Amino acid sequence: MNLDLPAADELVLVDNLDTFKLNGFDFVLDLEAEAGHRVKLKSYPYSRSTSFGPRDIEELIFLLRDHPGETFWCSRVRSMFAS
């Protein structure tokens, strides 16, 4: 799935790939592509009752923008673990 992210958000995602992998997301990077089109969603986490997607990626980017290098879980993953 193509992710049309602003270039700044794309950089946050690329710089924090480990956090996204911990949350169950996997990406394909094309560093030769135009900025904003370098990242494609390869796979995302799935649970019986919860489906994840671009909104969860945006939430993680928002959190990581203010706290680079820290590990975060998106709210749906936290809710899933809590239940």
PDB file with one MODEL, atoms N, CA, C and O in Angstrom:
MODEL        1
ATOM      1  N   MET A   1       0.848  -1.165   0.000  1.00  0.00           N
ATOM      2  CA  MET A   1       0.000   0.000   0.000  1.00  0.00           C
ATOM      3  C   MET A   1       0.901   1.237   0.000  1.00  0.00           C
ATOM      4  O   MET A   1       1.833   1.337   0.799  1.00  0.00           O
ATOM      5  N   ASN A   2       0.620   2.158  -0.885  1.00  0.00           N
ATOM      6  CA  ASN A   2       1.364   3.408  -0.914  1.00  0.00           C
ATOM      7  C   ASN A   2       0.971   4.280   0.266  1.00  0.00           C
ATOM      8  O   ASN A   2      -0.204   4.382   0.619  1.00  0.00           O
ATOM      9  N   LEU A   3       1.964   4.900   0.863  1.00  0.00           N
ATOM     10  CA  LEU A   3       1.727   5.861   1.936  1.00  0.00           C
ATOM     11  C   LEU A   3       2.155   7.226   1.420  1.00  0.00           C
ATOM     12  O   LEU A   3       3.344   7.471   1.219  1.00  0.00           O
ATOM     13  N   ASP A   4       1.218   8.091   1.209  1.00  0.00           N
ATOM     14  CA  ASP A   4       1.537   9.440   0.754  1.00  0.00           C
ATOM     15  C   ASP A   4       1.723  10.327   1.976  1.00  0.00           C
ATOM     16  O   ASP A   4       0.799  11.007   2.422  1.00  0.00           O
ATOM     17  N   LEU A   5       2.930  10.304   2.500  1.00  0.00           N
ATOM     18  CA  LEU A   5       3.248  11.056   3.712  1.00  0.00           C
ATOM     19  C   LEU A   5       3.992  12.334   3.352  1.00  0.00           C
ATOM     20  O   LEU A   5       4.728  12.371   2.366  1.00  0.00           O
ATOM     21  N   PRO A   6       3.805  13.367   4.135  1.00  0.00           N
ATOM     22  CA  PRO A   6       4.666  14.536   3.974  1.00  0.00           C
ATOM     23  C   PRO A   6       6.125  14.111   4.189  1.00  0.00           C
ATOM     24  O   PRO A   6       6.399  13.182   4.949  1.00  0.00           O
ATOM     25  N   ALA A   7       7.044  14.786   3.526  1.00  0.00           N
ATOM     26  CA  ALA A   7       8.453  14.404   3.590  1.00  0.00           C
ATOM     27  C   ALA A   7       8.969  14.350   5.028  1.00  0.00           C
ATOM     28  O   ALA A   7       9.749  13.459   5.364  1.00  0.00           O
ATOM     29  N   ALA A   8       8.553  15.280   5.876  1.00  0.00           N
ATOM     30  CA  ALA A   8       9.011  15.292   7.274  1.00  0.00           C
ATOM     31  C   ALA A   8       8.524  14.052   8.022  1.00  0.00           C
ATOM     32  O   ALA A   8       9.276  13.460   8.797  1.00  0.00           O
ATOM     33  N   ASP A   9       7.270  13.658   7.795  1.00  0.00           N
ATOM     34  CA  ASP A   9       6.730  12.455   8.437  1.00  0.00           C
ATOM     35  C   ASP A   9       7.438  11.207   7.925  1.00  0.00           C
ATOM     36  O   ASP A   9       7.695  10.268   8.679  1.00  0.00           O
ATOM     37  N   GLU A  10       7.742  11.212   6.659  1.00  0.00           N
ATOM     38  CA  GLU A  10       8.448  10.082   6.064  1.00  0.00           C
ATOM     39  C   GLU A  10       9.815   9.904   6.725  1.00  0.00           C
ATOM     40  O   GLU A  10      10.225   8.776   6.995  1.00  0.00           O
ATOM     41  N   LEU A  11      10.518  10.995   6.985  1.00  0.00           N
ATOM     42  CA  LEU A  11      11.821  10.924   7.651  1.00  0.00           C
ATOM     43  C   LEU A  11      11.688  10.384   9.071  1.00  0.00           C
ATOM     44  O   LEU A  11      12.523   9.594   9.513  1.00  0.00           O
ATOM     45  N   VAL A  12      10.657  10.799   9.781  1.00  0.00           N
ATOM     46  CA  VAL A  12      10.419  10.290  11.140  1.00  0.00           C
ATOM     47  C   VAL A  12      10.210   8.784  11.084  1.00  0.00           C
ATOM     48  O   VAL A  12      10.775   8.047  11.893  1.00  0.00           O
ATOM     49  N   LEU A  13       9.409   8.326  10.142  1.00  0.00           N
ATOM     50  CA  LEU A  13       9.137   6.899  10.003  1.00  0.00           C
ATOM     51  C   LEU A  13      10.428   6.134   9.711  1.00  0.00           C
ATOM     52  O   LEU A  13      10.717   5.136  10.371  1.00  0.00           O
ATOM     53  N   VAL A  14      11.197   6.590   8.739  1.00  0.00           N
ATOM     54  CA  VAL A  14      12.431   5.895   8.351  1.00  0.00           C
ATOM     55  C   VAL A  14      13.424   5.874   9.514  1.00  0.00           C
ATOM     56  O   VAL A  14      14.101   4.868   9.725  1.00  0.00           O
ATOM     57  N   ASP A  15      13.519   6.958  10.260  1.00  0.00           N
ATOM     58  CA  ASP A  15      14.451   7.026  11.387  1.00  0.00           C
ATOM     59  C   ASP A  15      14.024   6.163  12.566  1.00  0.00           C
ATOM     60  O   ASP A  15      14.831   5.896  13.457  1.00  0.00           O
ATOM     61  N   ASN A  16      12.775   5.724  12.585  1.00  0.00           N
ATOM     62  CA  ASN A  16      12.242   4.945  13.711  1.00  0.00           C
ATOM     63  C   ASN A  16      11.631   3.624  13.263  1.00  0.00           C
ATOM     64  O   ASN A  16      10.638   3.176  13.837  1.00  0.00           O
ATOM     65  N   LEU A  17      12.207   3.002  12.254  1.00  0.00           N
ATOM     66  CA  LEU A  17      11.656   1.744  11.732  1.00  0.00           C
ATOM     67  C   LEU A  17      11.541   0.671  12.812  1.00  0.00           C
ATOM     68  O   LEU A  17      10.605  -0.128  12.784  1.00  0.00           O
ATOM     69  N   ASP A  18      12.474   0.638  13.761  1.00  0.00           N
ATOM     70  CA  ASP A  18      12.423  -0.379  14.818  1.00  0.00           C
ATOM     71  C   ASP A  18      11.142  -0.277  15.641  1.00  0.00           C
ATOM     72  O   ASP A  18      10.535  -1.293  15.980  1.00  0.00           O
ATOM     73  N   THR A  19      10.734   0.946  15.959  1.00  0.00           N
ATOM     74  CA  THR A  19       9.499   1.131  16.727  1.00  0.00           C
ATOM     75  C   THR A  19       8.296   0.653  15.933  1.00  0.00           C
ATOM     76  O   THR A  19       7.390   0.035  16.491  1.00  0.00           O
ATOM     77  N   PHE A  20       8.280   0.933  14.643  1.00  0.00           N
ATOM     78  CA  PHE A  20       7.168   0.484  13.817  1.00  0.00           C
ATOM     79  C   PHE A  20       7.152  -1.040  13.708  1.00  0.00           C
ATOM     80  O   PHE A  20       6.079  -1.644  13.689  1.00  0.00           O
ATOM     81  N   LYS A  21       8.321  -1.666  13.635  1.00  0.00           N
ATOM     82  CA  LYS A  21       8.377  -3.130  13.588  1.00  0.00           C
ATOM     83  C   LYS A  21       7.887  -3.737  14.897  1.00  0.00           C
ATOM     84  O   LYS A  21       7.211  -4.766  14.893  1.00  0.00           O
ATOM     85  N   LEU A  22       8.229  -3.094  16.032  1.00  0.00           N
ATOM     86  CA  LEU A  22       7.724  -3.572  17.330  1.00  0.00           C
ATOM     87  C   LEU A  22       6.207  -3.506  17.394  1.00  0.00           C
ATOM     88  O   LEU A  22       5.580  -4.311  18.083  1.00  0.00           O
ATOM     89  N   ASN A  23       5.617  -2.563  16.690  1.00  0.00           N
ATOM     90  CA  ASN A  23       4.164  -2.415  16.643  1.00  0.00           C
ATOM     91  C   ASN A  23       3.534  -3.312  15.578  1.00  0.00           C
ATOM     92  O   ASN A  23       2.311  -3.335  15.439  1.00  0.00           O
ATOM     93  N   GLY A  24       4.351  -4.048  14.828  1.00  0.00           N
ATOM     94  CA  GLY A  24       3.835  -5.005  13.855  1.00  0.00           C
ATOM     95  C   GLY A  24       3.756  -4.510  12.426  1.00  0.00           C
ATOM     96  O   GLY A  24       3.210  -5.203  11.567  1.00  0.00           O
ATOM     97  N   PHE A  25       4.284  -3.331  12.150  1.00  0.00           N
ATOM     98  CA  PHE A  25       4.257  -2.788  10.795  1.00  0.00           C
ATOM     99  C   PHE A  25       5.553  -3.130  10.076  1.00  0.00           C
ATOM    100  O   PHE A  25       6.619  -3.176  10.690  1.00  0.00           O
ATOM    101  N   ASP A  26       5.455  -3.372   8.770  1.00  0.00           N
ATOM    102  CA  ASP A  26       6.635  -3.610   7.946  1.00  0.00           C
ATOM    103  C   ASP A  26       6.497  -2.770   6.679  1.00  0.00           C
ATOM    104  O   ASP A  26       5.403  -2.629   6.133  1.00  0.00           O
ATOM    105  N   PHE A  27       7.608  -2.220   6.223  1.00  0.00           N
ATOM    106  CA  PHE A  27       7.586  -1.298   5.099  1.00  0.00           C
ATOM    107  C   PHE A  27       8.605  -1.691   4.043  1.00  0.00           C
ATOM    108  O   PHE A  27       9.576  -2.391   4.328  1.00  0.00           O
ATOM    109  N   VAL A  28       8.372  -1.235   2.830  1.00  0.00           N
ATOM    110  CA  VAL A  28       9.333  -1.322   1.742  1.00  0.00           C
ATOM    111  C   VAL A  28       9.776   0.106   1.474  1.00  0.00           C
ATOM    112  O   VAL A  28       8.949   0.999   1.290  1.00  0.00           O
ATOM    113  N   LEU A  29      11.096   0.316   1.453  1.00  0.00           N
ATOM    114  CA  LEU A  29      11.631   1.648   1.217  1.00  0.00           C
ATOM    115  C   LEU A  29      12.206   1.737  -0.189  1.00  0.00           C
ATOM    116  O   LEU A  29      12.912   0.835  -0.641  1.00  0.00           O
ATOM    117  N   ASP A  30      11.900   2.819  -0.866  1.00  0.00           N
ATOM    118  CA  ASP A  30      12.476   3.115  -2.178  1.00  0.00           C
ATOM    119  C   ASP A  30      13.117   4.493  -2.060  1.00  0.00           C
ATOM    120  O   ASP A  30      12.480   5.515  -2.316  1.00  0.00           O
ATOM    121  N   LEU A  31      14.385   4.501  -1.668  1.00  0.00           N
ATOM    122  CA  LEU A  31      15.071   5.754  -1.403  1.00  0.00           C
ATOM    123  C   LEU A  31      15.347   6.557  -2.674  1.00  0.00           C
ATOM    124  O   LEU A  31      15.753   7.717  -2.599  1.00  0.00           O
ATOM    125  N   GLU A  32      15.129   5.951  -3.830  1.00  0.00           N
ATOM    126  CA  GLU A  32      15.297   6.661  -5.099  1.00  0.00           C
ATOM    127  C   GLU A  32      14.028   7.396  -5.521  1.00  0.00           C
ATOM    128  O   GLU A  32      14.069   8.237  -6.419  1.00  0.00           O
ATOM    129  N   ALA A  33      12.915   7.088  -4.889  1.00  0.00           N
ATOM    130  CA  ALA A  33      11.631   7.711  -5.241  1.00  0.00           C
ATOM    131  C   ALA A  33      11.594   9.152  -4.748  1.00  0.00           C
ATOM    132  O   ALA A  33      12.435   9.587  -3.961  1.00  0.00           O
ATOM    133  N   GLU A  34      10.607   9.865  -5.228  1.00  0.00           N
ATOM    134  CA  GLU A  34      10.394  11.257  -4.828  1.00  0.00           C
ATOM    135  C   GLU A  34      10.015  11.319  -3.350  1.00  0.00           C
ATOM    136  O   GLU A  34       9.316  10.442  -2.841  1.00  0.00           O
ATOM    137  N   ALA A  35      10.485  12.365  -2.666  1.00  0.00           N
ATOM    138  CA  ALA A  35      10.154  12.546  -1.254  1.00  0.00           C
ATOM    139  C   ALA A  35       8.639  12.538  -1.070  1.00  0.00           C
ATOM    140  O   ALA A  35       7.906  13.155  -1.843  1.00  0.00           O
ATOM    141  N   GLY A  36       8.184  11.841  -0.047  1.00  0.00           N
ATOM    142  CA  GLY A  36       6.758  11.702   0.201  1.00  0.00           C
ATOM    143  C   GLY A  36       6.178  10.431  -0.398  1.00  0.00           C
ATOM    144  O   GLY A  36       5.038  10.065  -0.114  1.00  0.00           O
ATOM    145  N   HIS A  37       6.976   9.756  -1.234  1.00  0.00           N
ATOM    146  CA  HIS A  37       6.524   8.521  -1.882  1.00  0.00           C
ATOM    147  C   HIS A  37       7.570   7.411  -1.744  1.00  0.00           C
ATOM    148  O   HIS A  37       7.593   6.473  -2.540  1.00  0.00           O
ATOM    149  N   ARG A  38       8.418   7.521  -0.747  1.00  0.00           N
ATOM    150  CA  ARG A  38       9.504   6.554  -0.577  1.00  0.00           C
ATOM    151  C   ARG A  38       9.122   5.347   0.256  1.00  0.00           C
ATOM    152  O   ARG A  38       9.830   4.340   0.239  1.00  0.00           O
ATOM    153  N   VAL A  39       8.032   5.424   0.976  1.00  0.00           N
ATOM    154  CA  VAL A  39       7.660   4.363   1.917  1.00  0.00           C
ATOM    155  C   VAL A  39       6.352   3.722   1.469  1.00  0.00           C
ATOM    156  O   VAL A  39       5.372   4.406   1.172  1.00  0.00           O
ATOM    157  N   LYS A  40       6.363   2.387   1.429  1.00  0.00           N
ATOM    158  CA  LYS A  40       5.143   1.623   1.131  1.00  0.00           C
ATOM    159  C   LYS A  40       4.910   0.645   2.270  1.00  0.00           C
ATOM    160  O   LYS A  40       5.839   0.008   2.766  1.00  0.00           O
ATOM    161  N   LEU A  41       3.662   0.541   2.669  1.00  0.00           N
ATOM    162  CA  LEU A  41       3.282  -0.380   3.732  1.00  0.00           C
ATOM    163  C   LEU A  41       3.248  -1.790   3.163  1.00  0.00           C
ATOM    164  O   LEU A  41       2.490  -2.080   2.237  1.00  0.00           O
ATOM    165  N   LYS A  42       4.073  -2.660   3.724  1.00  0.00           N
ATOM    166  CA  LYS A  42       4.149  -4.052   3.266  1.00  0.00           C
ATOM    167  C   LYS A  42       3.198  -4.937   4.067  1.00  0.00           C
ATOM    168  O   LYS A  42       2.486  -5.768   3.504  1.00  0.00           O
ATOM    169  N   SER A  43       3.195  -4.749   5.388  1.00  0.00           N
ATOM    170  CA  SER A  43       2.289  -5.528   6.231  1.00  0.00           C
ATOM    171  C   SER A  43       1.984  -4.740   7.495  1.00  0.00           C
ATOM    172  O   SER A  43       2.742  -3.858   7.898  1.00  0.00           O
ATOM    173  N   TYR A  44       0.863  -5.078   8.107  1.00  0.00           N
ATOM    174  CA  TYR A  44       0.422  -4.396   9.313  1.00  0.00           C
ATOM    175  C   TYR A  44      -0.123  -5.430  10.274  1.00  0.00           C
ATOM    176  O   TYR A  44      -0.508  -6.524   9.862  1.00  0.00           O
ATOM    177  N   PRO A  45      -0.158  -5.084  11.574  1.00  0.00           N
ATOM    178  CA  PRO A  45      -0.640  -6.051  12.553  1.00  0.00           C
ATOM    179  C   PRO A  45      -2.145  -6.287  12.395  1.00  0.00           C
ATOM    180  O   PRO A  45      -2.889  -5.425  11.927  1.00  0.00           O
ATOM    181  N   TYR A  46      -2.549  -7.453  12.792  1.00  0.00           N
ATOM    182  CA  TYR A  46      -3.959  -7.821  12.720  1.00  0.00           C
ATOM    183  C   TYR A  46      -4.277  -8.696  13.916  1.00  0.00           C
ATOM    184  O   TYR A  46      -3.509  -9.591  14.268  1.00  0.00           O
ATOM    185  N   SER A  47      -5.393  -8.436  14.524  1.00  0.00           N
ATOM    186  CA  SER A  47      -5.891  -9.255  15.612  1.00  0.00           C
ATOM    187  C   SER A  47      -7.325  -9.639  15.262  1.00  0.00           C
ATOM    188  O   SER A  47      -7.913  -9.040  14.361  1.00  0.00           O
ATOM    189  N   ARG A  48      -7.888 -10.599  15.937  1.00  0.00           N
ATOM    190  CA  ARG A  48      -9.241 -11.045  15.622  1.00  0.00           C
ATOM    191  C   ARG A  48     -10.234  -9.901  15.519  1.00  0.00           C
ATOM    192  O   ARG A  48     -11.056  -9.854  14.604  1.00  0.00           O
ATOM    193  N   SER A  49     -10.148  -8.974  16.475  1.00  0.00           N
ATOM    194  CA  SER A  49     -11.156  -7.920  16.516  1.00  0.00           C
ATOM    195  C   SER A  49     -10.603  -6.539  16.166  1.00  0.00           C
ATOM    196  O   SER A  49     -11.343  -5.555  16.174  1.00  0.00           O
ATOM    197  N   THR A  50      -9.320  -6.461  15.863  1.00  0.00           N
ATOM    198  CA  THR A  50      -8.704  -5.157  15.616  1.00  0.00           C
ATOM    199  C   THR A  50      -7.941  -5.178  14.304  1.00  0.00           C
ATOM    200  O   THR A  50      -7.127  -6.068  14.056  1.00  0.00           O
ATOM    201  N   SER A  51      -8.211  -4.196  13.475  1.00  0.00           N
ATOM    202  CA  SER A  51      -7.476  -4.023  12.225  1.00  0.00           C
ATOM    203  C   SER A  51      -6.708  -2.715  12.304  1.00  0.00           C
ATOM    204  O   SER A  51      -7.252  -1.688  12.709  1.00  0.00           O
ATOM    205  N   PHE A  52      -5.470  -2.759  11.924  1.00  0.00           N
ATOM    206  CA  PHE A  52      -4.594  -1.599  12.005  1.00  0.00           C
ATOM    207  C   PHE A  52      -4.377  -1.027  10.606  1.00  0.00           C
ATOM    208  O   PHE A  52      -4.638  -1.696   9.606  1.00  0.00           O
ATOM    209  N   GLY A  53      -3.900   0.214  10.543  1.00  0.00           N
ATOM    210  CA  GLY A  53      -3.678   0.824   9.251  1.00  0.00           C
ATOM    211  C   GLY A  53      -3.011   2.174   9.330  1.00  0.00           C
ATOM    212  O   GLY A  53      -2.323   2.481  10.304  1.00  0.00           O
ATOM    213  N   PRO A  54      -3.216   2.990   8.296  1.00  0.00           N
ATOM    214  CA  PRO A  54      -2.536   4.295   8.198  1.00  0.00           C
ATOM    215  C   PRO A  54      -2.769   5.229   9.382  1.00  0.00           C
ATOM    216  O   PRO A  54      -1.863   5.978   9.747  1.00  0.00           O
ATOM    217  N   ARG A  55      -3.939   5.210   9.988  1.00  0.00           N
ATOM    218  CA  ARG A  55      -4.179   6.084  11.151  1.00  0.00           C
ATOM    219  C   ARG A  55      -3.239   5.743  12.304  1.00  0.00           C
ATOM    220  O   ARG A  55      -2.770   6.633  13.014  1.00  0.00           O
ATOM    221  N   ASP A  56      -2.969   4.466  12.484  1.00  0.00           N
ATOM    222  CA  ASP A  56      -2.066   4.040  13.547  1.00  0.00           C
ATOM    223  C   ASP A  56      -0.633   4.469  13.232  1.00  0.00           C
ATOM    224  O   ASP A  56       0.122   4.831  14.134  1.00  0.00           O
ATOM    225  N   ILE A  57      -0.267   4.429  11.976  1.00  0.00           N
ATOM    226  CA  ILE A  57       1.055   4.892  11.554  1.00  0.00           C
ATOM    227  C   ILE A  57       1.176   6.388  11.823  1.00  0.00           C
ATOM    228  O   ILE A  57       2.195   6.849  12.336  1.00  0.00           O
ATOM    229  N   GLU A  58       0.153   7.132  11.481  1.00  0.00           N
ATOM    230  CA  GLU A  58       0.165   8.582  11.727  1.00  0.00           C
ATOM    231  C   GLU A  58       0.274   8.889  13.219  1.00  0.00           C
ATOM    232  O   GLU A  58       0.974   9.822  13.611  1.00  0.00           O
ATOM    233  N   GLU A  59      -0.411   8.113  14.047  1.00  0.00           N
ATOM    234  CA  GLU A  59      -0.339   8.314  15.498  1.00  0.00           C
ATOM    235  C   GLU A  59       1.090   8.107  15.997  1.00  0.00           C
ATOM    236  O   GLU A  59       1.596   8.903  16.789  1.00  0.00           O
ATOM    237  N   LEU A  60       1.739   7.039  15.535  1.00  0.00           N
ATOM    238  CA  LEU A  60       3.113   6.780  15.951  1.00  0.00           C
ATOM    239  C   LEU A  60       4.060   7.870  15.473  1.00  0.00           C
ATOM    240  O   LEU A  60       4.953   8.287  16.210  1.00  0.00           O
ATOM    241  N   ILE A  61       3.871   8.329  14.252  1.00  0.00           N
ATOM    242  CA  ILE A  61       4.711   9.416  13.733  1.00  0.00           C
ATOM    243  C   ILE A  61       4.557  10.652  14.610  1.00  0.00           C
ATOM    244  O   ILE A  61       5.545  11.306  14.942  1.00  0.00           O
ATOM    245  N   PHE A  62       3.326  10.975  14.985  1.00  0.00           N
ATOM    246  CA  PHE A  62       3.067  12.131  15.846  1.00  0.00           C
ATOM    247  C   PHE A  62       3.814  11.992  17.173  1.00  0.00           C
ATOM    248  O   PHE A  62       4.446  12.942  17.634  1.00  0.00           O
ATOM    249  N   LEU A  63       3.742  10.817  17.782  1.00  0.00           N
ATOM    250  CA  LEU A  63       4.419  10.589  19.058  1.00  0.00           C
ATOM    251  C   LEU A  63       5.934  10.665  18.913  1.00  0.00           C
ATOM    252  O   LEU A  63       6.616  11.250  19.754  1.00  0.00           O
ATOM    253  N   LEU A  64       6.455  10.074  17.847  1.00  0.00           N
ATOM    254  CA  LEU A  64       7.900  10.020  17.647  1.00  0.00           C
ATOM    255  C   LEU A  64       8.486  11.362  17.227  1.00  0.00           C
ATOM    256  O   LEU A  64       9.663  11.625  17.472  1.00  0.00           O
ATOM    257  N   ARG A  65       7.696  12.193  16.612  1.00  0.00           N
ATOM    258  CA  ARG A  65       8.175  13.510  16.196  1.00  0.00           C
ATOM    259  C   ARG A  65       8.627  14.311  17.423  1.00  0.00           C
ATOM    260  O   ARG A  65       9.640  15.008  17.372  1.00  0.00           O
ATOM    261  N   ASP A  66       7.887  14.211  18.507  1.00  0.00           N
ATOM    262  CA  ASP A  66       8.211  14.956  19.720  1.00  0.00           C
ATOM    263  C   ASP A  66       9.206  14.229  20.627  1.00  0.00           C
ATOM    264  O   ASP A  66       9.846  14.857  21.470  1.00  0.00           O
ATOM    265  N   HIS A  67       9.338  12.917  20.460  1.00  0.00           N
ATOM    266  CA  HIS A  67      10.205  12.119  21.323  1.00  0.00           C
ATOM    267  C   HIS A  67      11.010  11.127  20.492  1.00  0.00           C
ATOM    268  O   HIS A  67      10.792   9.921  20.598  1.00  0.00           O
ATOM    269  N   PRO A  68      11.940  11.614  19.663  1.00  0.00           N
ATOM    270  CA  PRO A  68      12.696  10.709  18.783  1.00  0.00           C
ATOM    271  C   PRO A  68      13.519   9.698  19.578  1.00  0.00           C
ATOM    272  O   PRO A  68      14.065  10.009  20.637  1.00  0.00           O
ATOM    273  N   GLY A  69      13.592   8.501  19.051  1.00  0.00           N
ATOM    274  CA  GLY A  69      14.403   7.455  19.653  1.00  0.00           C
ATOM    275  C   GLY A  69      13.723   6.679  20.770  1.00  0.00           C
ATOM    276  O   GLY A  69      14.254   5.663  21.219  1.00  0.00           O
ATOM    277  N   GLU A  70      12.568   7.130  21.225  1.00  0.00           N
ATOM    278  CA  GLU A  70      11.847   6.402  22.269  1.00  0.00           C
ATOM    279  C   GLU A  70      10.958   5.351  21.634  1.00  0.00           C
ATOM    280  O   GLU A  70      10.613   5.443  20.456  1.00  0.00           O
ATOM    281  N   THR A  71      10.590   4.356  22.417  1.00  0.00           N
ATOM    282  CA  THR A  71       9.710   3.297  21.931  1.00  0.00           C
ATOM    283  C   THR A  71       8.294   3.582  22.384  1.00  0.00           C
ATOM    284  O   THR A  71       8.047   3.837  23.562  1.00  0.00           O
ATOM    285  N   PHE A  72       7.374   3.537  21.450  1.00  0.00           N
ATOM    286  CA  PHE A  72       5.959   3.777  21.738  1.00  0.00           C
ATOM    287  C   PHE A  72       5.134   2.638  21.160  1.00  0.00           C
ATOM    288  O   PHE A  72       5.548   1.962  20.219  1.00  0.00           O
ATOM    289  N   TRP A  73       3.972   2.444  21.737  1.00  0.00           N
ATOM    290  CA  TRP A  73       2.968   1.529  21.199  1.00  0.00           C
ATOM    291  C   TRP A  73       1.780   2.379  20.793  1.00  0.00           C
ATOM    292  O   TRP A  73       1.381   3.270  21.543  1.00  0.00           O
ATOM    293  N   CYS A  74       1.208   2.127  19.631  1.00  0.00           N
ATOM    294  CA  CYS A  74       0.018   2.883  19.249  1.00  0.00           C
ATOM    295  C   CYS A  74      -1.130   2.484  20.182  1.00  0.00           C
ATOM    296  O   CYS A  74      -1.100   1.408  20.780  1.00  0.00           O
ATOM    297  N   SER A  75      -2.125   3.338  20.301  1.00  0.00           N
ATOM    298  CA  SER A  75      -3.192   3.129  21.280  1.00  0.00           C
ATOM    299  C   SER A  75      -3.948   1.825  21.039  1.00  0.00           C
ATOM    300  O   SER A  75      -4.381   1.183  21.996  1.00  0.00           O
ATOM    301  N   ARG A  76      -4.109   1.435  19.816  1.00  0.00           N
ATOM    302  CA  ARG A  76      -4.825   0.169  19.549  1.00  0.00           C
ATOM    303  C   ARG A  76      -4.029  -1.032  20.033  1.00  0.00           C
ATOM    304  O   ARG A  76      -4.609  -1.997  20.532  1.00  0.00           O
ATOM    305  N   VAL A  77      -2.711  -0.988  19.892  1.00  0.00           N
ATOM    306  CA  VAL A  77      -1.875  -2.092  20.397  1.00  0.00           C
ATOM    307  C   VAL A  77      -1.961  -2.134  21.911  1.00  0.00           C
ATOM    308  O   VAL A  77      -2.092  -3.214  22.488  1.00  0.00           O
ATOM    309  N   ARG A  78      -1.889  -0.966  22.578  1.00  0.00           N
ATOM    310  CA  ARG A  78      -2.021  -0.933  24.041  1.00  0.00           C
ATOM    311  C   ARG A  78      -3.354  -1.499  24.478  1.00  0.00           C
ATOM    312  O   ARG A  78      -3.417  -2.269  25.436  1.00  0.00           O
ATOM    313  N   SER A  79      -4.420  -1.128  23.790  1.00  0.00           N
ATOM    314  CA  SER A  79      -5.759  -1.638  24.128  1.00  0.00           C
ATOM    315  C   SER A  79      -5.841  -3.136  23.935  1.00  0.00           C
ATOM    316  O   SER A  79      -6.443  -3.842  24.744  1.00  0.00           O
ATOM    317  N   MET A  80      -5.237  -3.624  22.864  1.00  0.00           N
ATOM    318  CA  MET A  80      -5.249  -5.057  22.580  1.00  0.00           C
ATOM    319  C   MET A  80      -4.516  -5.822  23.673  1.00  0.00           C
ATOM    320  O   MET A  80      -4.996  -6.859  24.130  1.00  0.00           O
ATOM    321  N   PHE A  81      -3.356  -5.319  24.098  1.00  0.00           N
ATOM    322  CA  PHE A  81      -2.605  -5.983  25.168  1.00  0.00           C
ATOM    323  C   PHE A  81      -3.351  -5.911  26.490  1.00  0.00           C
ATOM    324  O   PHE A  81      -3.291  -6.849  27.285  1.00  0.00           O
ATOM    325  N   ALA A  82      -4.042  -4.826  26.732  1.00  0.00           N
ATOM    326  CA  ALA A  82      -4.787  -4.659  27.985  1.00  0.00           C
ATOM    327  C   ALA A  82      -5.943  -5.650  28.094  1.00  0.00           C
ATOM    328  O   ALA A  82      -6.288  -6.097  29.188  1.00  0.00           O
ATOM    329  N   SER A  83      -6.531  -5.985  26.960  1.00  0.00           N
ATOM    330  CA  SER A  83      -7.656  -6.913  27.003  1.00  0.00           C
ATOM    331  C   SER A  83      -7.154  -8.342  26.943  1.00  0.00           C
ATOM    332  O   SER A  83      -7.953  -9.278  26.967  1.00  0.00           O
TER     333      SER A  83
ENDMDL
END
